[in-house]
């Protein structure tokens, strides 16, 4: 959810949809999502896996951050129910999207 100061970074065609998001579901300027990145993207001496089960736009937000897309990039990523997205963080490398919205297991 963009704050009023950042609303212009989002396409105007999405403004009515953003206005309809219930107050309790808003994460203004992705403060809570941004707080999760240091944990999810932490690398260390031992491999680990994190399973995050969430909704389409949350996955889209993480993927758009990894791809360094514009701040509104998450809005254009649409994924299916039960689609698998894998993001890999490795020491000394930029994170990468291994797969997005893979539904082959279904």
N, CA, C and O atoms as a Tinker XYZ file with bonds, in Angstrom:
   424  protein
     1  N      0.843000   -1.176000    0.000000    73     2
     2  CA     0.000000    0.000000    0.000000    64     1     3
     3  C      0.884000    1.233000    0.000000    63     2     4     5
     4  O      1.671000    1.423000    0.927000    81     3
     5  N      0.774000    2.055000   -0.995000    73     3     6
     6  CA     1.592000    3.270000   -0.985000    64     5     7
     7  C      1.025000    4.318000   -0.027000    63     6     8     9
     8  O     -0.188000    4.477000    0.107000    81     7
     9  N      1.932000    5.017000    0.626000    73     7    10
    10  CA     1.505000    6.159000    1.429000    64     9    11
    11  C      1.068000    7.263000    0.469000    63    10    12    13
    12  O      1.386000    7.204000   -0.719000    81    11
    13  N      0.355000    8.252000    0.956000    73    11    14
    14  CA    -0.041000    9.350000    0.064000    64    13    15
    15  C      1.165000    9.996000   -0.638000    63    14    16    17
    16  O      1.051000   10.430000   -1.784000    81    15
    17  N      2.303000   10.062000    0.037000    73    15    18
    18  CA     3.499000   10.663000   -0.560000    64    17    19
    19  C      4.061000    9.833000   -1.712000    63    18    20    21
    20  O      4.753000   10.370000   -2.577000    81    19
    21  N      3.772000    8.529000   -1.735000    73    19    22
    22  CA     4.311000    7.636000   -2.774000    64    21    23
    23  C      3.260000    7.156000   -3.770000    63    22    24    25
    24  O      3.557000    6.354000   -4.656000    81    23
    25  N      2.076000    7.632000   -3.628000    73    23    26
    26  CA     0.984000    7.175000   -4.497000    64    25    27
    27  C      1.292000    7.386000   -5.983000    63    26    28    29
    28  O      0.898000    6.566000   -6.812000    81    27
    29  N      1.978000    8.455000   -6.322000    73    27    30
    30  CA     2.288000    8.761000   -7.721000    64    29    31
    31  C      3.224000    7.726000   -8.344000    63    30    32    33
    32  O      3.367000    7.698000   -9.567000    81    31
    33  N      3.865000    6.877000   -7.540000    73    31    34
    34  CA     4.736000    5.826000   -8.061000    64    33    35
    35  C      3.936000    4.630000   -8.580000    63    34    36    37
    36  O      4.504000    3.689000   -9.136000    81    35
    37  N      2.630000    4.673000   -8.398000    73    35    38
    38  CA     1.750000    3.587000   -8.821000    64    37    39
    39  C      0.895000    4.043000   -9.987000    63    38    40    41
    40  O      0.495000    5.207000  -10.028000    81    39
    41  N      0.600000    3.157000  -10.945000    73    39    42
    42  CA    -0.244000    3.544000  -12.072000    64    41    43
    43  C     -1.631000    4.022000  -11.597000    63    42    44    45
    44  O     -2.234000    3.414000  -10.713000    81    43
    45  N     -2.112000    5.094000  -12.185000    73    43    46
    46  CA    -3.409000    5.659000  -11.789000    64    45    47
    47  C     -4.544000    4.657000  -11.930000    63    46    48    49
    48  O     -5.520000    4.722000  -11.182000    81    47
    49  N     -4.432000    3.735000  -12.872000    73    47    50
    50  CA    -5.515000    2.758000  -13.072000    64    49    51
    51  C     -5.687000    1.848000  -11.852000    63    50    52    53
    52  O     -6.741000    1.234000  -11.688000    81    51
    53  N     -4.663000    1.755000  -10.996000    73    51    54
    54  CA    -4.735000    0.913000   -9.800000    64    53    55
    55  C     -5.231000    1.682000   -8.575000    63    54    56    57
    56  O     -5.549000    1.059000   -7.563000    81    55
    57  N     -5.305000    2.985000   -8.631000    73    55    58
    58  CA    -5.699000    3.759000   -7.468000    64    57    59
    59  C     -7.059000    3.366000   -6.903000    63    58    60    61
    60  O     -7.178000    3.246000   -5.684000    81    59
    61  N     -8.094000    3.159000   -7.719000    73    59    62
    62  CA    -9.384000    2.751000   -7.145000    64    61    63
    63  C     -9.277000    1.417000   -6.389000    63    62    64    65
    64  O     -9.885000    1.250000   -5.332000    81    63
    65  N     -8.510000    0.480000   -6.930000    73    63    66
    66  CA    -8.340000   -0.805000   -6.251000    64    65    67
    67  C     -7.618000   -0.597000   -4.924000    63    66    68    69
    68  O     -8.025000   -1.156000   -3.906000    81    67
    69  N     -6.560000    0.195000   -4.924000    73    67    70
    70  CA    -5.823000    0.463000   -3.682000    64    69    71
    71  C     -6.719000    1.131000   -2.651000    63    70    72    73
    72  O     -6.623000    0.830000   -1.461000    81    71
    73  N     -7.585000    2.030000   -3.088000    73    71    74
    74  CA    -8.499000    2.712000   -2.168000    64    73    75
    75  C     -9.462000    1.740000   -1.494000    63    74    76    77
    76  O     -9.936000    2.007000   -0.390000    81    75
    77  N     -9.754000    0.620000   -2.145000    73    75    78
    78  CA   -10.699000   -0.353000   -1.596000    64    77    79
    79  C    -10.071000   -1.375000   -0.651000    63    78    80    81
    80  O    -10.791000   -2.170000   -0.047000    81    79
    81  N     -8.742000   -1.369000   -0.512000    73    79    82
    82  CA    -8.094000   -2.318000    0.407000    64    81    83
    83  C     -8.491000   -1.947000    1.832000    63    82    84    85
    84  O     -8.309000   -0.802000    2.244000    81    83
    85  N     -9.037000   -2.911000    2.596000    73    83    86
    86  CA    -9.452000   -2.606000    3.968000    64    85    87
    87  C     -8.272000   -2.109000    4.818000    63    86    88    89
    88  O     -7.141000   -2.570000    4.662000    81    87
    89  N     -8.552000   -1.193000    5.688000    73    87    90
    90  CA    -7.524000   -0.580000    6.543000    64    89    91
    91  C     -6.664000   -1.611000    7.276000    63    90    92    93
    92  O     -5.446000   -1.454000    7.353000    81    91
    93  N     -7.283000   -2.657000    7.811000    73    91    94
    94  CA    -6.554000   -3.661000    8.581000    64    93    95
    95  C     -5.638000   -4.531000    7.711000    63    94    96    97
    96  O     -4.798000   -5.260000    8.240000    81    95
    97  N     -5.788000   -4.464000    6.397000    73    95    98
    98  CA    -4.950000   -5.250000    5.493000    64    97    99
    99  C     -3.839000   -4.421000    4.849000    63    98   100   101
   100  O     -3.055000   -4.943000    4.057000    81    99
   101  N     -3.772000   -3.171000    5.177000    73    99   102
   102  CA    -2.783000   -2.284000    4.556000    64   101   103
   103  C     -1.435000   -2.374000    5.265000    63   102   104   105
   104  O     -1.364000   -2.426000    6.493000    81   103
   105  N     -0.389000   -2.389000    4.485000    73   103   106
   106  CA     0.983000   -2.338000    4.980000    64   105   107
   107  C      1.621000   -1.146000    4.275000    63   106   108   109
   108  O      2.305000   -1.293000    3.261000    81   107
   109  N      1.383000    0.030000    4.832000    73   107   110
   110  CA     1.784000    1.256000    4.155000    64   109   111
   111  C      3.279000    1.272000    3.855000    63   110   112   113
   112  O      4.114000    1.094000    4.741000    81   111
   113  N      3.589000    1.490000    2.581000    73   111   114
   114  CA     4.962000    1.511000    2.055000    64   113   115
   115  C      5.734000    0.235000    2.374000    63   114   116   117
   116  O      6.961000    0.249000    2.464000    81   115
   117  N      5.005000   -0.868000    2.545000    73   115   118
   118  CA     5.588000   -2.199000    2.751000    64   117   119
   119  C      6.543000   -2.257000    3.942000    63   118   120   121
   120  O      7.579000   -2.918000    3.879000    81   119
   121  N      6.197000   -1.574000    5.011000    73   119   122
   122  CA     7.046000   -1.559000    6.207000    64   121   123
   123  C      7.201000   -2.967000    6.785000    63   122   124   125
   124  O      8.312000   -3.390000    7.106000    81   123
   125  N      6.090000   -3.689000    6.917000    73   123   126
   126  CA     6.158000   -5.040000    7.492000    64   125   127
   127  C      6.859000   -6.014000    6.550000    63   126   128   129
   128  O      7.657000   -6.838000    6.998000    81   127
   129  N      6.571000   -5.931000    5.255000    73   127   130
   130  CA     7.245000   -6.809000    4.289000    64   129   131
   131  C      8.747000   -6.531000    4.277000    63   130   132   133
   132  O      9.553000   -7.462000    4.251000    81   131
   133  N      9.119000   -5.267000    4.295000    73   131   134
   134  CA    10.539000   -4.907000    4.299000    64   133   135
   135  C     11.244000   -5.441000    5.540000    63   134   136   137
   136  O     12.412000   -5.826000    5.476000    81   135
   137  N     10.540000   -5.465000    6.664000    73   135   138
   138  CA    11.131000   -5.977000    7.904000    64   137   139
   139  C     11.412000   -7.475000    7.821000    63   138   140   141
   140  O     12.282000   -7.975000    8.534000    81   139
   141  N     10.692000   -8.201000    6.965000    73   139   142
   142  CA    10.903000   -9.647000    6.826000    64   141   143
   143  C     12.122000   -9.975000    5.968000    63   142   144   145
   144  O     12.687000  -11.061000    6.093000    81   143
   145  N     12.531000   -9.058000    5.107000    73   143   146
   146  CA    13.640000   -9.342000    4.190000    64   145   147
   147  C     14.964000   -9.684000    4.878000    63   146   148   149
   148  O     15.635000  -10.616000    4.435000    81   147
   149  N     15.370000   -8.986000    5.927000    73   147   150
   150  CA    16.638000   -9.360000    6.565000    64   149   151
   151  C     16.639000  -10.804000    7.083000    63   150   152   153
   152  O     17.664000  -11.483000    7.037000    81   151
   153  N     15.495000  -11.263000    7.572000    73   151   154
   154  CA    15.413000  -12.652000    8.041000    64   153   155
   155  C     15.403000  -13.625000    6.861000    63   154   156   157
   156  O     16.190000  -14.571000    6.824000    81   155
   157  N     14.518000  -13.391000    5.909000    73   155   158
   158  CA    14.398000  -14.313000    4.784000    64   157   159
   159  C     15.650000  -14.338000    3.924000    63   158   160   161
   160  O     16.016000  -15.388000    3.397000    81   159
   161  N     16.308000  -13.202000    3.776000    73   159   162
   162  CA    17.487000  -13.128000    2.927000    64   161   163
   163  C     18.798000  -13.321000    3.655000    63   162   164   165
   164  O     19.861000  -13.137000    3.063000    81   163
   165  N     18.751000  -13.689000    4.935000    73   163   166
   166  CA    19.995000  -13.882000    5.690000    64   165   167
   167  C     20.749000  -15.099000    5.165000    63   166   168   169
   168  O     20.168000  -16.165000    4.964000    81   167
   169  N     22.039000  -14.924000    4.950000    73   167   170
   170  CA    22.887000  -16.039000    4.541000    64   169   171
   171  C     23.924000  -16.267000    5.631000    63   170   172   173
   172  O     24.288000  -15.348000    6.365000    81   171
   173  N     24.387000  -17.494000    5.724000    73   171   174
   174  CA    25.364000  -17.832000    6.748000    64   173   175
   175  C     26.189000  -19.014000    6.307000    63   174   176   177
   176  O     26.249000  -19.349000    5.124000    81   175
   177  N     26.823000  -19.639000    7.277000    73   175   178
   178  CA    27.702000  -20.761000    6.987000    64   177   179
   179  C     26.979000  -22.052000    6.683000    63   178   180   181
   180  O     27.599000  -23.022000    6.246000    81   179
   181  N     25.678000  -22.079000    6.907000    73   179   182
   182  CA    24.930000  -23.317000    6.716000    64   181   183
   183  C     23.689000  -23.042000    5.858000    63   182   184   185
   184  O     22.996000  -22.044000    6.052000    81   183
   185  N     23.424000  -23.938000    4.913000    73   183   186
   186  CA    22.236000  -23.794000    4.082000    64   185   187
   187  C     20.980000  -23.931000    4.935000    63   186   188   189
   188  O     20.956000  -24.664000    5.923000    81   187
   189  N     19.950000  -23.215000    4.535000    73   187   190
   190  CA    18.656000  -23.353000    5.199000    64   189   191
   191  C     17.562000  -23.060000    4.197000    63   190   192   193
   192  O     17.797000  -22.422000    3.171000    81   191
   193  N     16.386000  -23.521000    4.494000    73   191   194
   194  CA    15.213000  -23.269000    3.662000    64   193   195
   195  C     14.133000  -22.665000    4.534000    63   194   196   197
   196  O     13.956000  -23.058000    5.687000    81   195
   197  N     13.419000  -21.719000    3.981000    73   195   198
   198  CA    12.278000  -21.112000    4.656000    64   197   199
   199  C     11.070000  -21.326000    3.758000    63   198   200   201
   200  O     11.118000  -21.036000    2.563000    81   199
   201  N     10.006000  -21.823000    4.326000    73   199   202
   202  CA     8.762000  -21.981000    3.588000    64   201   203
   203  C      7.834000  -20.845000    4.020000    63   202   204   205
   204  O      7.507000  -20.703000    5.198000    81   203
   205  N      7.426000  -20.056000    3.056000    73   203   206
   206  CA     6.514000  -18.946000    3.315000    64   205   207
   207  C      5.241000  -19.213000    2.526000    63   206   208   209
   208  O      5.268000  -19.276000    1.297000    81   207
   209  N      4.144000  -19.366000    3.219000    73   207   210
   210  CA     2.850000  -19.586000    2.578000    64   209   211
   211  C      2.083000  -18.282000    2.723000    63   210   212   213
   212  O      1.804000  -17.825000    3.831000    81   211
   213  N      1.748000  -17.695000    1.583000    73   211   214
   214  CA     1.110000  -16.388000    1.631000    64   213   215
   215  C      0.294000  -16.141000    0.365000    63   214   216   217
   216  O      0.037000  -17.062000   -0.409000    81   215
   217  N     -0.097000  -14.927000    0.170000    73   215   218
   218  CA    -0.958000  -14.556000   -0.943000    64   217   219
   219  C     -0.176000  -14.025000   -2.142000    63   218   220   221
   220  O      1.005000  -13.695000   -2.040000    81   219
   221  N     -0.850000  -13.955000   -3.250000    73   219   222
   222  CA    -0.295000  -13.528000   -4.530000    64   221   223
   223  C      0.521000  -12.244000   -4.439000    63   222   224   225
   224  O      1.676000  -12.222000   -4.866000    81   223
   225  N     -0.044000  -11.192000   -3.901000    73   223   226
   226  CA     0.644000   -9.909000   -3.930000    64   225   227
   227  C      1.861000   -9.880000   -3.015000    63   226   228   229
   228  O      2.814000   -9.149000   -3.286000    81   227
   229  N      1.847000  -10.659000   -1.938000    73   227   230
   230  CA     3.025000  -10.721000   -1.063000    64   229   231
   231  C      4.176000  -11.393000   -1.797000    63   230   232   233
   232  O      5.306000  -10.905000   -1.764000    81   231
   233  N      3.896000  -12.504000   -2.457000    73   231   234
   234  CA     4.926000  -13.171000   -3.259000    64   233   235
   235  C      5.403000  -12.228000   -4.357000    63   234   236   237
   236  O      6.606000  -12.103000   -4.587000    81   235
   237  N      4.477000  -11.570000   -5.031000    73   235   238
   238  CA     4.845000  -10.615000   -6.069000    64   237   239
   239  C      5.735000   -9.510000   -5.545000    63   238   240   241
   240  O      6.666000   -9.084000   -6.230000    81   239
   241  N      5.459000   -9.035000   -4.329000    73   239   242
   242  CA     6.286000   -7.979000   -3.737000    64   241   243
   243  C      7.710000   -8.480000   -3.509000    63   242   244   245
   244  O      8.668000   -7.793000   -3.861000    81   243
   245  N      7.860000   -9.683000   -2.917000    73   243   246
   246  CA     9.202000  -10.234000   -2.684000    64   245   247
   247  C      9.949000  -10.421000   -4.008000    63   246   248   249
   248  O     11.123000  -10.066000   -4.114000    81   247
   249  N      9.278000  -10.970000   -5.001000    73   247   250
   250  CA     9.912000  -11.191000   -6.302000    64   249   251
   251  C     10.311000   -9.851000   -6.931000    63   250   252   253
   252  O     11.409000   -9.731000   -7.475000    81   251
   253  N      9.453000   -8.866000   -6.863000    73   251   254
   254  CA     9.797000   -7.573000   -7.467000    64   253   255
   255  C     10.975000   -6.922000   -6.759000    63   254   256   257
   256  O     11.767000   -6.235000   -7.402000    81   255
   257  N     11.111000   -7.120000   -5.456000    73   255   258
   258  CA    12.269000   -6.581000   -4.735000    64   257   259
   259  C     13.552000   -7.296000   -5.171000    63   258   260   261
   260  O     14.577000   -6.657000   -5.409000    81   259
   261  N     13.486000   -8.622000   -5.273000    73   259   262
   262  CA    14.658000   -9.389000   -5.698000    64   261   263
   263  C     15.083000   -8.972000   -7.101000    63   262   264   265
   264  O     16.277000   -8.866000   -7.383000    81   263
   265  N     14.118000   -8.738000   -7.975000    73   263   266
   266  CA    14.422000   -8.343000   -9.350000    64   265   267
   267  C     14.705000   -6.847000   -9.485000    63   266   268   269
   268  O     14.985000   -6.362000  -10.581000    81   267
   269  N     14.633000   -6.125000   -8.382000    73   267   270
   270  CA    14.862000   -4.688000   -8.349000    64   269   271
   271  C     13.959000   -3.943000   -9.339000    63   270   272   273
   272  O     14.382000   -3.012000  -10.024000    81   271
   273  N     12.724000   -4.383000   -9.386000    73   271   274
   274  CA    11.712000   -3.768000  -10.246000    64   273   275
   275  C     11.227000   -2.458000   -9.619000    63   274   276   277
   276  O     11.515000   -2.194000   -8.451000    81   275
   277  N     10.509000   -1.649000  -10.366000    73   275   278
   278  CA     9.922000   -0.439000   -9.777000    64   277   279
   279  C      9.041000   -0.802000   -8.582000    63   278   280   281
   280  O      8.552000   -1.927000   -8.477000    81   279
   281  N      8.849000    0.150000   -7.698000    73   279   282
   282  CA     8.127000   -0.091000   -6.445000    64   281   283
   283  C      6.740000   -0.693000   -6.680000    63   282   284   285
   284  O      6.248000   -1.445000   -5.839000    81   283
   285  N      6.110000   -0.377000   -7.799000    73   283   286
   286  CA     4.783000   -0.925000   -8.084000    64   285   287
   287  C      4.852000   -2.237000   -8.872000    63   286   288   289
   288  O      3.818000   -2.747000   -9.301000    81   287
   289  N      6.036000   -2.781000   -9.066000    73   287   290
   290  CA     6.202000   -3.982000   -9.889000    64   289   291
   291  C      5.404000   -5.181000   -9.421000    63   290   292   293
   292  O      5.009000   -6.014000  -10.236000    81   291
   293  N      5.163000   -5.283000   -8.140000    73   291   294
   294  CA     4.418000   -6.416000   -7.593000    64   293   295
   295  C      3.001000   -6.491000   -8.131000    63   294   296   297
   296  O      2.404000   -7.566000   -8.169000    81   295
   297  N      2.466000   -5.367000   -8.540000    73   295   298
   298  CA     1.074000   -5.342000   -8.982000    64   297   299
   299  C      0.874000   -6.030000  -10.327000    63   298   300   301
   300  O     -0.244000   -6.428000  -10.657000    81   299
   301  N      1.928000   -6.173000  -11.095000    73   299   302
   302  CA     1.816000   -6.816000  -12.394000    64   301   303
   303  C      2.128000   -8.296000  -12.377000    63   302   304   305
   304  O      2.004000   -8.963000  -13.404000    81   303
   305  N      2.532000   -8.828000  -11.227000    73   303   306
   306  CA     2.850000  -10.250000  -11.119000    64   305   307
   307  C      1.641000  -10.992000  -10.574000    63   306   308   309
   308  O      1.191000  -10.734000   -9.458000    81   307
   309  N      1.133000  -11.891000  -11.352000    73   307   310
   310  CA    -0.061000  -12.635000  -10.966000    64   309   311
   311  C      0.310000  -14.104000  -10.872000    63   310   312   313
   312  O      0.909000  -14.657000  -11.794000    81   311
   313  N     -0.037000  -14.728000   -9.777000    73   311   314
   314  CA     0.310000  -16.142000   -9.615000    64   313   315
   315  C     -0.925000  -16.967000   -9.277000    63   314   316   317
   316  O     -1.913000  -16.465000   -8.741000    81   315
   317  N     -0.832000  -18.241000   -9.609000    73   315   318
   318  CA    -1.933000  -19.178000   -9.391000    64   317   319
   319  C     -1.959000  -19.662000   -7.942000    63   318   320   321
   320  O     -0.959000  -19.581000   -7.228000    81   319
   321  N     -3.116000  -20.166000   -7.524000    73   319   322
   322  CA    -3.194000  -20.833000   -6.228000    64   321   323
   323  C     -2.238000  -22.018000   -6.240000    63   322   324   325
   324  O     -2.189000  -22.763000   -7.219000    81   323
   325  N     -1.490000  -22.197000   -5.182000    73   323   326
   326  CA    -0.546000  -23.296000   -4.990000    64   325   327
   327  C      0.687000  -23.211000   -5.888000    63   326   328   329
   328  O      1.455000  -24.169000   -5.965000    81   327
   329  N      0.887000  -22.089000   -6.564000    73   327   330
   330  CA     2.087000  -21.926000   -7.373000    64   329   331
   331  C      3.309000  -21.812000   -6.475000    63   330   332   333
   332  O      3.251000  -21.170000   -5.426000    81   331
   333  N      4.405000  -22.423000   -6.874000    73   331   334
   334  CA     5.649000  -22.375000   -6.112000    64   333   335
   335  C      6.578000  -21.314000   -6.684000    63   334   336   337
   336  O      6.806000  -21.244000   -7.892000    81   335
   337  N      7.097000  -20.508000   -5.800000    73   335   338
   338  CA     8.105000  -19.523000   -6.162000    64   337   339
   339  C      9.316000  -19.785000   -5.287000    63   338   340   341
   340  O      9.191000  -19.922000   -4.070000    81   339
   341  N     10.477000  -19.856000   -5.897000    73   339   342
   342  CA    11.711000  -20.105000   -5.152000    64   341   343
   343  C     12.651000  -18.933000   -5.384000    63   342   344   345
   344  O     12.958000  -18.578000   -6.522000    81   343
   345  N     13.102000  -18.337000   -4.283000    73   343   346
   346  CA    14.088000  -17.267000   -4.319000    64   345   347
   347  C     15.317000  -17.762000   -3.583000    63   346   348   349
   348  O     15.212000  -18.314000   -2.487000    81   347
   349  N     16.480000  -17.567000   -4.181000    73   347   350
   350  CA    17.719000  -18.051000   -3.571000    64   349   351
   351  C     18.624000  -16.875000   -3.225000    63   350   352   353
   352  O     18.917000  -16.018000   -4.058000    81   351
   353  N     19.056000  -16.866000   -1.961000    73   351   354
   354  CA    20.053000  -15.919000   -1.493000    64   353   355
   355  C     21.325000  -16.704000   -1.209000    63   354   356   357
   356  O     21.283000  -17.726000   -0.525000    81   355
   357  N     22.459000  -16.232000   -1.731000    73   355   358
   358  CA    23.746000  -16.867000   -1.499000    64   357   359
   359  C     24.770000  -15.802000   -1.131000    63   358   360   361
   360  O     24.704000  -14.672000   -1.615000    81   359
   361  N     25.712000  -16.167000   -0.276000    73   359   362
   362  CA    26.764000  -15.224000    0.115000    64   361   363
   363  C     27.524000  -14.740000   -1.114000    63   362   364   365
   364  O     27.891000  -15.530000   -1.984000    81   363
   365  N     27.753000  -13.439000   -1.171000    73   363   366
   366  CA    28.546000  -12.865000   -2.238000    64   365   367
   367  C     27.859000  -12.753000   -3.582000    63   366   368   369
   368  O     28.493000  -12.374000   -4.568000    81   367
   369  N     26.574000  -13.075000   -3.643000    73   367   370
   370  CA    25.843000  -13.000000   -4.912000    64   369   371
   371  C     24.539000  -12.245000   -4.699000    63   370   372   373
   372  O     24.011000  -12.188000   -3.589000    81   371
   373  N     24.037000  -11.674000   -5.770000    73   371   374
   374  CA    22.728000  -11.038000   -5.667000    64   373   375
   375  C     21.666000  -12.137000   -5.600000    63   374   376   377
   376  O     21.840000  -13.199000   -6.198000    81   375
   377  N     20.582000  -11.897000   -4.887000    73   375   378
   378  CA    19.532000  -12.921000   -4.838000    64   377   379
   379  C     18.925000  -13.131000   -6.211000    63   378   380   381
   380  O     18.929000  -12.223000   -7.043000    81   379
   381  N     18.407000  -14.317000   -6.449000    73   379   382
   382  CA    17.768000  -14.559000   -7.741000    64   381   383
   383  C     16.493000  -15.373000   -7.583000    63   382   384   385
   384  O     16.312000  -16.121000   -6.622000    81   383
   385  N     15.623000  -15.198000   -8.559000    73   383   386
   386  CA    14.376000  -15.945000   -8.606000    64   385   387
   387  C     14.665000  -17.218000   -9.391000    63   386   388   389
   388  O     14.952000  -17.168000  -10.587000    81   387
   389  N     14.587000  -18.356000   -8.711000    73   387   390
   390  CA    14.840000  -19.639000   -9.349000    64   389   391
   391  C     13.629000  -20.067000  -10.173000    63   390   392   393
   392  O     13.765000  -20.534000  -11.303000    81   391
   393  N     12.458000  -19.901000   -9.595000    73   391   394
   394  CA    11.211000  -20.203000  -10.299000    64   393   395
   395  C     10.116000  -19.304000   -9.749000    63   394   396   397
   396  O     10.117000  -18.946000   -8.571000    81   395
   397  N      9.186000  -18.947000  -10.618000    73   395   398
   398  CA     8.040000  -18.136000  -10.207000    64   397   399
   399  C      6.763000  -18.826000  -10.645000    63   398   400   401
   400  O      6.593000  -19.140000  -11.823000    81   399
   401  N      5.875000  -19.059000   -9.708000    73   399   402
   402  CA     4.538000  -19.563000   -9.985000    64   401   403
   403  C      4.545000  -20.923000  -10.686000    63   402   404   405
   404  O      3.733000  -21.168000  -11.578000    81   403
   405  N      5.443000  -21.788000  -10.288000    73   403   406
   406  CA     5.506000  -23.136000  -10.867000    64   405   407
   407  C      4.309000  -23.948000  -10.365000    63   406   408   409
   408  O      4.127000  -24.111000   -9.158000    81   407
   409  N      3.509000  -24.450000  -11.281000    73   407   410
   410  CA     2.338000  -25.249000  -10.913000    64   409   411
   411  C      2.462000  -26.689000  -11.428000    63   410   412   413
   412  O      1.479000  -27.429000  -11.439000    81   411
   413  N      3.656000  -27.084000  -11.851000    73   411   414
   414  CA     3.876000  -28.417000  -12.389000    64   413   415
   415  C      3.559000  -29.530000  -11.406000    63   414   416   417
   416  O      3.241000  -30.641000  -11.830000    81   415
   417  N      3.636000  -29.272000  -10.124000    73   415   418
   418  CA     3.358000  -30.278000   -9.106000    64   417   419
   419  C      1.864000  -30.569000   -8.983000    63   418   420   421
   420  O      1.474000  -31.570000   -8.382000    81   419
   421  N      1.040000  -29.711000   -9.542000    73   419   422
   422  CA    -0.401000  -29.924000   -9.455000    64   421   423
   423  C     -0.809000  -30.892000  -10.509000    63   422   424
   424  O     -1.989000  -31.221000  -10.622000    81   423
